[in-house]
Amino acid sequence: MDNFVNNKPDDKRPKLLDQVRQIIRVKHYSMRTEESYISWIKRFIFYHNKRHPMEMGESEIGQFITYLSKDQNVSASTQNQALCGIDFCIKMS
């Protein structure tokens, strides 16, 4: 499931989620934080039909957070955790 975002065949960089994992581990974040961030990043990407996060901006993030709030009825703290994971992914590049 980690390779659902395809890089170009000639691109030798690790896949997006592998890059996220690597940076999280270098920063010594907890394993639970890593699992949570990866999960929220995946959900965000799938919600937007597998678009790469670097192609999306504030409006797409807002749409996803609104979806979590209104359609999924998640708490504010859960919305914040999702936002932190997505933000981490976008800022790492």
DSSP file (Angstrom, degrees, kcal/mol; ACC not computed):
  #  RESIDUE AA STRUCTURE BP1 BP2  ACC     N-H-->O    O-->H-N    N-H-->O    O-->H-N    TCO  KAPPA ALPHA  PHI   PSI    X-CA   Y-CA   Z-CA
    1    1 A M    >         0   0    0      0, 0.0     3,-1.0     0, 0.0     0, 0.0   0.000 360.0 360.0 360.0 -18.2    0.0    0.0    0.0
    2    2 A D  T 3   +     0   0    0      1,-0.3    15,-0.4     2,-0.1     3,-0.4   0.685 360.0  59.2 -72.5 -16.2    3.0    2.3    0.4
    3    3 A N  T 3   +     0   0    0      1,-0.2    -1,-0.3    13,-0.1     4,-0.1   0.006  65.6 111.7-103.1  30.6    3.6    2.5   -3.3
    4    4 A F    <   +     0   0    0     -3,-1.0     2,-0.7     1,-0.1    -1,-0.2   0.686  68.1  68.6 -76.3 -16.7    0.2    3.9   -4.3
    5    5 A V  S    S-     0   0    0     -3,-0.4     2,-0.4    46,-0.0    11,-0.3  -0.903  85.3-147.4-101.1 109.4    1.9    7.2   -5.3
    6    6 A N        -     0   0    0     -2,-0.7     2,-0.2     9,-0.1    -2,-0.1  -0.628   8.5-157.8 -85.4 128.7    4.0    6.4   -8.3
    7    7 A N        -     0   0    0     -2,-0.4     8,-0.1     1,-0.1    -1,-0.0  -0.541  42.0 -80.5 -87.8 165.5    7.2    8.2   -9.0
    8    8 A K    >   -     0   0    0     -2,-0.2     3,-1.8     1,-0.1    -1,-0.1  -0.380  42.3-116.4 -63.5 147.7    8.6    8.4  -12.5
    9    9 A P  T 3  S+     0   0    0      0, 0.0    -1,-0.1     0, 0.0    -2,-0.1   0.821 115.6  49.1 -58.3 -32.5   10.5    5.1  -13.4
   10   10 A D  T 3  S+     0   0    0      2,-0.0     2,-0.6     0, 0.0    -2,-0.1   0.479  86.4 106.3 -86.9  -0.7   13.8    7.0  -13.8
   11   11 A D    <   -     0   0    0     -3,-1.8    -4,-0.1     1,-0.1     0, 0.0  -0.692  49.0-171.5 -82.2 120.8   13.4    8.7  -10.4
   12   12 A K        +     0   0    0     -2,-0.6    -1,-0.1     2,-0.0     3,-0.1   0.456  48.9 110.5 -93.7  -1.9   15.7    7.1   -7.8
   13   13 A R  S    S-     0   0    0      1,-0.1    -6,-0.1     6,-0.0     3,-0.1  -0.359  78.7 -97.6 -69.4 153.1   14.3    8.8   -4.8
   14   14 A P        -     0   0    0      0, 0.0    -1,-0.1     0, 0.0     5,-0.1  -0.282  50.1 -87.9 -64.0 157.9   12.4    6.8   -2.2
   15   15 A K     >  -     0   0    0      1,-0.1     4,-2.3    -3,-0.1     3,-0.3  -0.205  45.0 -99.7 -62.8 160.4    8.6    6.9   -2.5
   16   16 A L  H  > S+     0   0    0    -11,-0.3     4,-2.4     1,-0.2     5,-0.2   0.902 121.5  45.1 -51.8 -53.2    6.8    9.7   -0.6
   17   17 A L  H  > S+     0   0    0    -15,-0.4     4,-2.4     1,-0.2    -1,-0.2   0.830 111.4  53.8 -68.0 -30.1    5.8    7.7    2.4
   18   18 A D  H  > S+     0   0    0     -3,-0.3     4,-2.3   -16,-0.2    -1,-0.2   0.875 108.8  50.1 -67.3 -37.1    9.2    6.1    2.7
   19   19 A Q  H  X S+     0   0    0     -4,-2.3     4,-2.4     2,-0.2    -2,-0.2   0.917 110.3  49.8 -64.7 -43.2   10.6    9.7    2.7
   20   20 A V  H  X S+     0   0    0     -4,-2.4     4,-2.5     1,-0.2    -2,-0.2   0.941 111.8  48.3 -60.5 -48.1    8.2   10.7    5.4
   21   21 A R  H  X S+     0   0    0     -4,-2.4     4,-2.4     1,-0.2    -1,-0.2   0.919 110.8  51.3 -57.8 -45.2    9.2    7.6    7.5
   22   22 A Q  H  X S+     0   0    0     -4,-2.3     4,-2.2     1,-0.2    -1,-0.2   0.923 112.1  45.0 -60.9 -46.2   12.9    8.4    7.1
   23   23 A I  H  X S+     0   0    0     -4,-2.4     4,-2.1     1,-0.2    -1,-0.2   0.902 111.4  52.9 -66.8 -40.7   12.6   12.0    8.2
   24   24 A I  H  <>S+     0   0    0     -4,-2.5     5,-2.2    -5,-0.2    -1,-0.2   0.908 111.2  47.2 -60.2 -41.3   10.4   11.1   11.1
   25   25 A R  H ><5S+     0   0    0     -4,-2.4     3,-1.1     1,-0.2    -1,-0.2   0.876 109.1  52.9 -70.3 -37.0   13.0    8.6   12.3
   26   26 A V  H 3<5S+     0   0    0     -4,-2.2    -1,-0.2     1,-0.3    -2,-0.2   0.875 109.8  49.5 -63.5 -36.1   15.8   11.0   11.8
   27   27 A K  T 3<5S-     0   0    0     -4,-2.1    -1,-0.3    -5,-0.2    -2,-0.2   0.456 113.1-124.2 -82.2  -0.7   13.9   13.5   14.0
   28   28 A H  T < 5 +     0   0    0     -3,-1.1    -3,-0.2    -4,-0.2    -2,-0.1   0.833  48.4 166.7  61.3  36.8   13.4   10.7   16.6
   29   29 A Y      < -     0   0    0     -5,-2.2    -1,-0.2     1,-0.1    -2,-0.0  -0.407  44.2 -90.2 -72.1 160.0    9.6   11.0   16.7
   30   30 A S     >  -     0   0    0      1,-0.1     4,-2.1    -2,-0.1    -1,-0.1  -0.292  28.5-117.2 -70.5 158.1    7.8    8.2   18.4
   31   31 A M  H  > S+     0   0    0      1,-0.2     4,-2.6     2,-0.2     5,-0.2   0.869 116.6  55.5 -62.2 -37.2    6.7    5.1   16.4
   32   32 A R  H  > S+     0   0    0      2,-0.2     4,-2.4     1,-0.2    -1,-0.2   0.880 106.0  50.6 -65.4 -38.0    3.0    5.9   17.2
   33   33 A T  H  > S+     0   0    0      2,-0.2     4,-3.0     1,-0.2     5,-0.2   0.923 110.3  50.6 -63.8 -43.7    3.5    9.4   15.7
   34   34 A E  H  X S+     0   0    0     -4,-2.1     4,-2.6     1,-0.2     5,-0.2   0.943 111.5  47.1 -58.2 -49.0    4.9    7.9   12.6
   35   35 A E  H  X S+     0   0    0     -4,-2.6     4,-2.2     1,-0.2    -1,-0.2   0.911 114.4  47.5 -59.7 -43.3    2.0    5.4   12.3
   36   36 A S  H  X S+     0   0    0     -4,-2.4     4,-2.5     2,-0.2     5,-0.2   0.940 112.7  47.0 -65.1 -48.8   -0.5    8.2   12.8
   37   37 A Y  H  X S+     0   0    0     -4,-3.0     4,-2.6     1,-0.2     5,-0.2   0.921 113.0  49.3 -61.1 -45.1    1.1   10.7   10.3
   38   38 A I  H  X S+     0   0    0     -4,-2.6     4,-2.4    -5,-0.2    -1,-0.2   0.916 111.3  50.3 -61.0 -43.1    1.4    8.0    7.7
   39   39 A S  H  X S+     0   0    0     -4,-2.2     4,-2.3    -5,-0.2    -2,-0.2   0.926 112.7  45.0 -61.8 -45.8   -2.2    7.0    8.2
   40   40 A W  H  X S+     0   0    0     -4,-2.5     4,-2.4     2,-0.2    -1,-0.2   0.873 111.9  52.2 -68.5 -36.4   -3.5   10.5    7.9
   41   41 A I  H  X S+     0   0    0     -4,-2.6     4,-2.4    -5,-0.2    -1,-0.2   0.926 110.6  48.5 -64.4 -43.4   -1.3   11.3    4.8
   42   42 A K  H  X S+     0   0    0     -4,-2.4     4,-2.9    -5,-0.2     5,-0.2   0.933 111.9  48.6 -60.5 -46.6   -2.7    8.1    3.1
   43   43 A R  H  X S+     0   0    0     -4,-2.3     4,-2.4     1,-0.2    -1,-0.2   0.896 111.1  50.7 -62.1 -40.0   -6.3    9.1    3.9
   44   44 A F  H  X S+     0   0    0     -4,-2.4     4,-1.4     2,-0.2    -1,-0.2   0.923 112.2  46.5 -62.1 -45.9   -5.6   12.6    2.6
   45   45 A I  H  <>S+     0   0    0     -4,-2.4     5,-2.2     1,-0.2     6,-0.7   0.926 114.3  46.7 -64.6 -45.9   -4.2   11.3   -0.7
   46   46 A F  H ><5S+     0   0    0     -4,-2.9     3,-1.6     1,-0.2    -1,-0.2   0.876 106.9  58.1 -66.2 -36.2   -7.0    8.8   -1.2
   47   47 A Y  H 3<5S+     0   0    0     -4,-2.4    -1,-0.2     1,-0.3    -2,-0.2   0.866 108.4  47.3 -59.3 -35.6   -9.6   11.4   -0.4
   48   48 A H  T ><5S-     0   0    0     -4,-1.4     3,-0.9    -3,-0.2    -1,-0.3  -0.098 127.6 -97.2-100.0  34.0   -8.3   13.5   -3.2
   49   49 A N  T < 5S-     0   0    0     -3,-1.6    -3,-0.2     1,-0.2    -2,-0.1   0.867  77.0 -56.1  56.7  44.2   -8.2   10.6   -5.7
   50   50 A K  T 3 <S+     0   0    0     -5,-2.2    -1,-0.2     1,-0.2     2,-0.2   0.738  87.5 159.7  63.7  28.4   -4.5    9.8   -5.2
   51   51 A R    <   -     0   0    0     -3,-0.9    -1,-0.2    -6,-0.7    -3,-0.2  -0.536  48.8-103.4 -74.7 148.3   -3.1   13.2   -6.1
   52   52 A H    >   -     0   0    0     -2,-0.2     3,-2.1     1,-0.1     4,-0.4  -0.524  24.0-127.5 -72.1 137.4    0.3   13.9   -4.8
   53   53 A P  G >  S+     0   0    0      0, 0.0     3,-1.3     0, 0.0    -1,-0.1   0.793 107.9  63.1 -57.2 -28.8    0.3   16.2   -1.7
   54   54 A M  G 3  S+     0   0    0      1,-0.3    -2,-0.0    35,-0.0    -3,-0.0   0.676  98.6  56.4 -71.9 -14.6    2.8   18.6   -3.3
   55   55 A E  G <  S+     0   0    0     -3,-2.1     2,-0.3     2,-0.1    -1,-0.3   0.501 101.3  74.0 -88.6  -5.9    0.1   19.3   -6.0
   56   56 A M    <   -     0   0    0     -3,-1.3     2,-0.2    -4,-0.4    -8,-0.0  -0.708  59.4-175.2-111.9 160.2   -2.4   20.4   -3.4
   57   57 A G     >  -     0   0    0     -2,-0.3     4,-1.9     0, 0.0     3,-0.3  -0.435  49.7 -54.0-131.7-155.7   -2.7   23.5   -1.3
   58   58 A E  H  > S+     0   0    0      1,-0.2     4,-2.9     2,-0.2     5,-0.2   0.848 125.4  57.3 -60.4 -37.7   -4.7   25.0    1.5
   59   59 A S  H  > S+     0   0    0      1,-0.2     4,-2.2     2,-0.2    -1,-0.2   0.909 108.5  46.0 -64.9 -40.1   -8.1   24.6   -0.2
   60   60 A E  H  > S+     0   0    0     -3,-0.3     4,-2.1     2,-0.2    -1,-0.2   0.881 113.1  49.9 -69.5 -36.9   -7.6   20.8   -0.5
   61   61 A I  H  X S+     0   0    0     -4,-1.9     4,-2.6     2,-0.2     5,-0.2   0.931 111.3  49.6 -64.7 -44.2   -6.4   20.6    3.1
   62   62 A G  H  X S+     0   0    0     -4,-2.9     4,-2.5     1,-0.2    -2,-0.2   0.891 108.9  52.2 -60.2 -41.1   -9.5   22.6    4.2
   63   63 A Q  H  X S+     0   0    0     -4,-2.2     4,-2.3     2,-0.2    -1,-0.2   0.914 111.3  47.2 -61.1 -42.9  -11.8   20.3    2.2
   64   64 A F  H  X S+     0   0    0     -4,-2.1     4,-2.4     2,-0.2    -2,-0.2   0.919 112.7  47.6 -67.0 -44.2  -10.3   17.3    3.9
   65   65 A I  H  X S+     0   0    0     -4,-2.6     4,-2.2     2,-0.2    -1,-0.2   0.894 112.6  50.0 -65.0 -39.3  -10.5   18.7    7.4
   66   66 A T  H  X S+     0   0    0     -4,-2.5     4,-3.3    -5,-0.2     5,-0.5   0.910 109.2  52.3 -63.2 -42.3  -14.1   19.8    6.7
   67   67 A Y  H  X>S+     0   0    0     -4,-2.3     5,-1.6     1,-0.2     4,-1.6   0.917 110.1  48.5 -58.5 -44.9  -14.9   16.3    5.5
   68   68 A L  H  <5S+     0   0    0     -4,-2.4     6,-2.1     3,-0.2    -1,-0.2   0.911 116.9  43.0 -62.1 -41.6  -13.5   14.9    8.7
   69   69 A S  H  <5S+     0   0    0     -4,-2.2     4,-0.3     4,-0.2    -2,-0.2   0.956 126.5  26.0 -70.1 -52.7  -15.5   17.3   10.8
   70   70 A K  H  <5S+     0   0    0     -4,-3.3    -3,-0.2    -5,-0.1    -2,-0.2   0.908 132.4  29.5 -84.6 -43.9  -18.9   17.2    9.1
   71   71 A D  T  <5S+     0   0    0     -4,-1.6    -3,-0.2    -5,-0.5    -2,-0.1   0.831 130.9  32.5 -89.5 -33.3  -19.0   13.8    7.4
   72   72 A Q  S   <S-     0   0    0     -5,-1.6    -3,-0.2    -4,-0.2    -4,-0.2   0.549  91.8-139.7-101.1  -9.5  -16.9   11.7    9.7
   73   73 A N        +     0   0    0     -4,-0.3    -4,-0.2    -6,-0.3     2,-0.2   0.858  38.4 168.2  53.9  42.1  -17.7   13.5   13.0
   74   74 A V        -     0   0    0     -6,-2.1    -1,-0.2     1,-0.1    -2,-0.1  -0.549  36.4-103.6 -84.7 153.8  -14.2   13.4   14.3
   75   75 A S     >  -     0   0    0     -2,-0.2     4,-2.3     1,-0.1     5,-0.2  -0.175  28.8-106.8 -71.7 166.6  -13.2   15.5   17.3
   76   76 A A  H  > S+     0   0    0      1,-0.2     4,-2.2     2,-0.2     5,-0.1   0.871 120.7  53.5 -62.1 -38.1  -11.2   18.7   17.1
   77   77 A S  H  > S+     0   0    0      2,-0.2     4,-2.0     1,-0.2    -1,-0.2   0.868 108.9  49.1 -67.7 -34.4   -8.1   17.0   18.5
   78   78 A T  H  > S+     0   0    0      2,-0.2     4,-2.3     1,-0.2    -2,-0.2   0.895 109.9  51.3 -69.4 -40.0   -8.3   14.3   15.8
   79   79 A Q  H  X S+     0   0    0     -4,-2.3     4,-2.5     1,-0.2    -2,-0.2   0.899 109.5  51.1 -60.7 -40.2   -8.7   17.0   13.1
   80   80 A N  H  X S+     0   0    0     -4,-2.2     4,-2.5     2,-0.2    -2,-0.2   0.899 108.2  51.0 -64.5 -41.4   -5.6   18.6   14.6
   81   81 A Q  H  X S+     0   0    0     -4,-2.0     4,-2.1     2,-0.2    -2,-0.2   0.911 111.1  48.7 -63.0 -42.4   -3.6   15.4   14.4
   82   82 A A  H  X S+     0   0    0     -4,-2.3     4,-2.4     1,-0.2     5,-0.2   0.927 111.6  49.7 -61.1 -45.5   -4.6   14.9   10.8
   83   83 A L  H  X S+     0   0    0     -4,-2.5     4,-2.8     1,-0.2    -2,-0.2   0.894 108.7  52.3 -61.7 -41.1   -3.6   18.4   10.0
   84   84 A C  H  X S+     0   0    0     -4,-2.5     4,-2.4     2,-0.2    -1,-0.2   0.909 110.3  48.4 -62.6 -42.3   -0.2   17.9   11.7
   85   85 A G  H  X S+     0   0    0     -4,-2.1     4,-1.9     2,-0.2    -2,-0.2   0.927 114.7  44.1 -63.5 -45.9    0.5   14.8    9.6
   86   86 A I  H  X S+     0   0    0     -4,-2.4     4,-2.3     1,-0.2    -2,-0.2   0.918 113.6  51.1 -65.2 -43.7   -0.5   16.5    6.4
   87   87 A D  H  X S+     0   0    0     -4,-2.8     4,-2.6    -5,-0.2    -2,-0.2   0.894 107.9  52.8 -61.2 -41.8    1.5   19.6    7.3
   88   88 A F  H  X S+     0   0    0     -4,-2.4     4,-1.3    -5,-0.2    -1,-0.2   0.923 110.1  48.7 -59.0 -45.5    4.6   17.5    8.1
   89   89 A C  H  < S+     0   0    0     -4,-1.9     4,-0.4     1,-0.2     3,-0.2   0.916 114.1  44.5 -62.4 -44.8    4.4   15.8    4.7
   90   90 A I  H >< S+     0   0    0     -4,-2.3     3,-0.8     1,-0.2    -2,-0.2   0.883 114.4  48.3 -71.0 -38.6    4.0   19.1    2.8
   91   91 A K  H 3< S+     0   0    0     -4,-2.6    -1,-0.2     1,-0.2    -2,-0.2   0.676  94.6  74.9 -76.7 -16.8    6.7   20.9    4.7
   92   92 A M  T 3<        0   0    0     -4,-1.3    -1,-0.2     1,-0.3    -2,-0.2   0.683 360.0 360.0 -72.5 -15.4    9.3   18.2    4.4
   93   93 A S    <         0   0    0     -3,-0.8    -1,-0.3    -4,-0.4    -2,-0.1   0.480 360.0 360.0 -90.5 360.0   10.0   19.0    0.7
